[in-house]
């Protein structure tokens, strides 16, 4: 392998930060420069819709104190200056303020940006998007008793925000374009449990509609309904921040495509985190994985591969969401599969396994963390189980790990 003296990481989020840590842990002693658009050192994003919205005095949790990046890890951390251009021939990147950095290896960990609703420009309500620390701080300061909150999008982020707003005493309505919550990731019976829990805390729902325009005092929906709002939170998904990848000749509309080692089609360029389009065995297709676990674990693996470790990454996607007293965890792919319930679906503790062609490709648990610990390993191993064993809570899932 050629001598590697300089590594540049474009993106100072969780993936970029974990990659820098991993490079030092693996013994790399060359120069590491991390460049990020936000005016903050790396932090984990799940707190934006979880802890930071819960109370007014919750502090931001960073991967490590700002000075440790330079004083402990000898990493040059540049914040408030995004990478805006790349030159594959010269092996350089440029920031918006005109600085040029050369590299021997480049990691693109540029993350994503929230999709926006342009027709909300005329509303009299405060419109929020939740993607960074400032967004979360502004939103939580807006939550107060009797504030009218409309949340556009019934996905995980929107529902976690709805949970926080309801706990703050807000009047909350969630607008979801599908006919049920979390339809892109959850089986129907789990959607019903989540919806019922939110309704028990006063949250209302409008299904099968979306926002047409902002009004003087709120929003108007596609069915003509007018909702009054003081606060509007838009959570309708994200798009990959992959513009700089095009400078390298990469096709990146759906994300930056990588192989199992995190390599892109551009020489000496790798990608990790939310922006990377990676192969998922359980989905049997390439997807972007927008989870805390992937931002950490894939980045650590790819960092090693940048300096010659040569380990393929294949962890199945996994994420969690805490809503009221429900701990929800999801692994793998729950769609287009046979769903097998383990436990009492009418209770607050059960799991659902997804099986396709005799193989466990996914699972979801409600307050059943022990089940999920086993299902994560079973999905990773592409295990096969009898339906009756999955259904029986008397069956110890650890036995399945022995035979698979």
C-alpha positions in Angstrom: 0.0 0.0 0.0 1.3 3.5 -0.8 2.4 5.7 2.0 -0.6 7.5 3.6 0.4 10.8 5.1 -2.8 12.8 5.0 -6.4 11.9 5.6 -9.2 14.4 5.1 -12.7 13.7 6.5 -15.5 15.8 4.9 -18.2 15.9 7.5 -17.8 16.5 11.3 -20.8 14.6 12.4 -21.0 11.3 14.3 -19.6 9.2 11.4 -16.7 11.7 10.7 -15.8 11.9 14.4 -15.9 8.1 15.0 -13.8 7.6 11.9 -11.1 10.0 13.2 -11.1 8.2 16.6 -10.8 4.8 14.9 -7.9 5.9 12.7 -5.9 6.8 15.8 -7.0 3.7 17.6 -5.8 1.6 14.7 -2.3 3.2 14.9 -2.5 5.7 12.1 0.0 8.5 12.9 -0.4 10.7 9.8 -2.3 14.0 9.6 -6.1 13.9 10.1 -8.2 16.9 9.2 -12.0 16.8 9.9 -14.0 19.5 8.2 -17.6 20.2 9.2 -20.3 22.8 8.3 -21.7 23.2 11.8 -20.1 25.3 14.5 -19.8 22.3 16.8 -17.4 19.4 17.3 -18.9 15.9 16.4 -22.0 14.8 18.3 -24.6 12.1 18.0 -27.9 13.2 16.3 -30.5 11.0 18.1 -30.4 13.4 21.0 -31.9 16.1 18.8 -35.4 14.5 18.9 -34.9 12.7 22.2 -33.1 14.2 25.2 -32.7 17.8 23.9 -36.5 18.1 23.4 -37.4 16.5 26.7 -36.4 19.3 29.1 -35.2 22.9 28.8 -31.9 22.3 30.7 -30.6 19.1 29.0 -27.0 19.9 27.8 -25.7 18.8 24.4 -23.6 15.7 24.5 -20.6 15.7 22.3 -18.4 12.7 21.3 -15.6 14.3 23.4 -14.6 17.7 24.7 -13.6 20.1 21.8 -10.0 20.4 23.0 -9.5 16.6 23.1 -9.6 16.4 19.4 -6.3 18.4 19.1 -4.7 17.8 22.5 -5.4 14.1 22.8 -5.9 12.7 19.3 -3.9 15.3 17.3 -6.8 15.8 14.9 -7.3 19.1 13.2 -11.0 19.9 13.7 -12.3 22.6 11.4 -15.9 23.7 12.1 -18.1 26.2 10.4 -16.6 25.6 7.0 -18.2 23.0 4.8 -16.4 21.2 1.9 -17.9 22.6 -1.3 -15.6 21.1 -4.0 -13.3 18.2 -4.7 -10.6 17.6 -7.3 -9.9 14.0 -7.9 -6.9 14.6 -10.1 -5.1 16.8 -7.6 -6.6 15.0 -4.6 -7.8 18.2 -2.9 -10.9 19.5 -1.3 -12.0 23.1 -1.0 -14.1 24.8 1.7 -16.5 27.6 1.1 -14.1 30.1 2.6 -11.5 29.4 0.0 -9.1 27.0 1.8 -7.6 24.0 0.0 -6.6 20.7 1.7 -4.8 17.9 -0.1 -5.3 14.3 0.9 -4.0 10.8 0.3 -7.3 9.3 1.5 -10.6 11.1 1.6 -13.7 10.1 3.6 -17.0 11.6 2.6 -19.3 11.7 5.6 -21.4 14.6 4.7 -24.7 13.3 6.0 -28.1 14.5 4.9 -30.4 17.5 4.7 -34.1 17.6 5.6 -36.6 17.9 2.8 -38.5 21.1 2.9 -42.0 22.3 2.1 -41.7 25.5 0.0 -45.4 26.4 0.3 -45.1 27.1 4.0 -43.6 30.5 3.3 -46.8 32.4 3.9 -47.8 30.8 7.2 -48.0 32.9 10.4 -46.7 29.9 12.4 -43.0 29.3 13.3 -41.7 26.6 10.9 -39.0 24.2 12.2 -36.8 21.6 10.6 -34.9 19.3 13.0 -31.3 18.6 11.8 -28.8 20.3 14.1 -28.3 21.5 17.6 -29.7 25.0 16.9 -32.8 23.5 15.4 -33.4 21.4 18.5 -32.8 24.3 20.9 -35.2 26.6 19.0 -37.9 24.0 18.9 -37.7 23.1 22.6 -37.9 26.8 23.6 -41.1 27.0 21.5 -42.8 24.2 23.4 -45.0 25.5 26.1 -48.4 24.6 27.6 -51.3 25.1 25.1 -49.0 25.9 22.2 -50.6 24.5 19.0 -48.1 22.2 17.3 -48.6 20.7 13.9 -46.1 18.0 12.9 -45.9 17.1 9.2 -44.7 13.5 9.0 -45.5 10.5 11.2 -42.1 8.9 11.1 -39.7 8.3 14.0 -38.5 11.9 14.3 -41.9 13.4 14.1 -43.3 11.0 16.6 -40.5 11.6 19.1 -41.1 15.3 18.7 -44.8 14.7 19.2 -44.1 12.8 22.4 -41.9 15.7 23.8 -44.4 18.3 22.8 -47.3 16.4 24.4 -45.3 16.1 27.6 -44.7 19.9 27.6 -48.5 20.4 27.5 -48.8 21.3 23.8 -51.8 20.7 21.6 -50.4 18.3 19.0 -51.6 17.2 15.6 -49.5 14.9 13.4 -50.2 15.0 9.6 -49.2 11.7 7.9 -49.5 11.1 4.1 -49.9 7.4 4.6 -52.9 5.7 6.1 -51.0 4.7 9.2 -47.9 5.6 11.2 -44.4 4.3 10.2 -45.8 2.4 7.3 -42.4 2.3 5.6 -40.8 0.4 8.5 -43.3 -1.1 10.9 -46.0 -3.8 10.6 -49.5 -2.6 11.0 -50.1 -4.0 14.5 -47.1 -2.1 15.9 -48.3 1.1 14.2 -51.6 0.6 16.0 -49.9 0.3 19.4 -47.8 3.4 18.8 -50.8 5.4 17.6 -52.9 4.3 20.6 -50.2 5.4 23.0 -49.9 8.8 21.4 -53.7 9.3 21.4 -53.8 8.4 25.1 -51.6 11.5 25.6 -53.8 13.8 23.6 -52.1 13.7 20.3 -54.4 13.8 17.2 -53.7 12.5 13.7 -54.7 13.3 10.2 -54.0 10.4 7.9 -53.9 10.1 4.1 -53.3 13.9 3.6 -50.5 16.3 3.6 -49.9 20.1 3.7 -50.9 22.1 0.6 -50.0 25.6 1.9 -49.4 27.8 4.9 -52.1 30.1 6.1 -52.1 33.2 8.3 -52.7 31.0 11.3 -51.5 27.6 10.4 -51.7 25.2 7.4 -54.2 23.9 4.9 -54.3 20.1 4.0 -55.0 18.4 0.7 -58.6 17.6 1.9 -59.3 21.2 2.6 -58.9 21.0 6.4 -57.4 24.0 8.0 -55.3 23.4 11.1 -54.4 26.3 13.4 -50.8 26.2 14.5 -48.3 28.3 16.5 -45.5 25.8 15.6 -45.0 23.7 12.6 -42.3 20.9 12.5 -41.6 19.3 9.2 -40.2 15.8 9.3 -40.8 14.3 5.9 -37.5 12.7 5.3 -34.0 13.7 4.2 -31.9 13.8 1.1 -28.2 12.9 0.9 -25.7 15.8 1.0 -23.7 14.4 -1.9 -23.1 17.5 -4.1 -19.3 17.4 -3.6 -19.3 13.7 -4.7 -20.3 14.8 -8.2 -17.0 16.7 -8.5 -15.3 13.4 -8.2 -17.4 11.9 -11.0 -19.6 10.0 -8.7 -23.3 9.4 -9.4 -24.8 10.2 -6.0 -28.5 11.3 -6.3 -29.6 8.4 -4.1 -26.4 8.5 -2.0 -22.8 7.9 -2.5 -22.5 4.3 -3.6 -19.8 2.2 -1.7 -18.7 -1.4 -1.7 -18.6 -3.5 1.4 -15.3 -1.8 2.4 -16.6 1.7 2.1 -14.8 2.4 -1.2 -16.4 4.7 -3.8 -15.7 4.5 -7.5 -13.2 7.4 -7.2 -9.6 6.5 -6.4 -8.7 6.8 -2.7 -12.1 8.1 -1.8 -14.4 6.4 0.8 -17.8 7.2 2.3 -19.6 6.4 5.5 -22.7 7.3 7.5 -26.1 8.6 6.4 -24.9 9.7 2.9 -23.4 6.4 1.8 -25.4 4.0 -0.3 -24.4 0.5 0.9 -25.5 -3.1 0.3 -27.9 -4.5 2.8 -28.1 -8.3 2.9 -31.4 -8.4 4.7 -33.0 -5.9 2.2 -31.2 -7.6 -0.7 -30.5 -4.2 -2.2 -28.5 -1.0 -1.7 -29.9 1.4 0.8 -28.9 4.5 2.8 -28.9 3.6 6.5 -29.8 6.6 8.6 -29.2 5.2 12.1 -26.9 5.9 15.0 -25.5 2.4 14.9 -24.5 2.7 11.3 -23.0 6.1 11.6 -20.8 4.7 14.3 -20.0 1.1 13.3 -19.7 1.5 9.5 -17.5 4.6 10.0 -15.2 2.7 12.3 -14.9 -0.2 9.9 -14.4 2.1 6.9 -11.7 4.1 8.7 -9.7 0.8 9.2 -10.1 0.0 5.5 -8.7 3.4 4.6 -5.4 2.4 6.1 -5.4 -1.2 5.0 -7.4 -3.3 7.5 -9.5 -4.9 4.8 -12.7 -5.8 6.7 -16.0 -5.9 5.0 -18.9 -4.2 6.8 -22.2 -6.1 6.9 -24.1 -5.2 10.1 -27.9 -5.2 9.6 -29.6 -1.8 10.2 -30.8 -1.3 13.8 -32.4 1.7 15.5 -34.5 2.5 18.6 -37.1 5.0 19.6 -38.4 5.8 23.1 -41.9 7.1 23.0 -43.6 7.6 26.4 -43.2 4.2 28.1 -42.6 2.3 24.9 -39.1 1.2 24.0 -39.2 0.3 20.3 -36.3 -1.4 18.6 -36.0 -2.4 14.9 -33.4 -4.5 13.1 -33.2 -5.5 9.5 -36.1 -5.3 7.0 -39.7 -5.6 8.1 -41.3 -5.1 4.7 -42.5 -7.7 2.1 -42.1 -10.5 4.7 -44.1 -12.9 6.8 -44.6 -11.4 10.2 -44.5 -13.7 13.2 -45.6 -12.4 16.6 -43.7 -13.5 19.8 -45.7 -12.7 22.9 -49.0 -11.0 23.4 -49.5 -8.3 20.8 -52.3 -6.8 23.0 -49.8 -6.1 25.7 -47.0 -3.6 26.1 -44.4 -6.2 25.6 -44.0 -8.3 22.5 -41.8 -8.8 19.4 -42.5 -9.4 15.7 -40.1 -11.3 13.5 -40.0 -10.9 9.7 -39.3 -14.0 7.7 -38.7 -14.3 4.0 -37.9 -17.5 2.3 -37.4 -19.3 5.7 -34.8 -16.7 6.7 -35.1 -14.1 9.5 -34.6 -10.8 7.8 -35.8 -8.4 10.5 -37.5 -8.0 13.8 -39.2 -5.3 15.9 -39.6 -5.3 19.7 -41.8 -3.4 22.1 -40.3 -3.3 25.6 -38.6 -6.6 24.8 -34.9 -5.7 24.7 -33.8 -9.3 25.5 -35.6 -10.6 22.4 -34.0 -7.8 20.3 -30.5 -8.7 21.5 -31.0 -12.2 20.1 -32.8 -11.1 16.9 -30.0 -8.7 16.0 -27.6 -11.6 16.0 -30.0 -13.9 14.2 -30.6 -11.4 11.4 -26.9 -10.8 11.1 -26.3 -14.5 10.7 -29.2 -14.9 8.2 -30.6 -17.5 10.5 -33.5 -19.9 9.8 -36.0 -20.8 12.6 -39.2 -22.7 12.9 -42.2 -20.5 13.1 -43.4 -22.3 16.2 -40.1 -21.6 18.0 -40.4 -17.9 17.3 -44.0 -17.7 18.5 -43.2 -19.6 21.7 -42.0 -17.3 24.5 -40.9 -20.5 26.3 -38.3 -21.1 23.5 -34.9 -19.7 24.3 -33.7 -17.8 21.2 -30.1 -18.4 22.3 -30.6 -22.0 21.2 -31.1 -20.7 17.7 -27.7 -19.0 17.8 -26.1 -22.4 18.5 -27.7 -24.2 15.5 -27.3 -21.3 13.0 
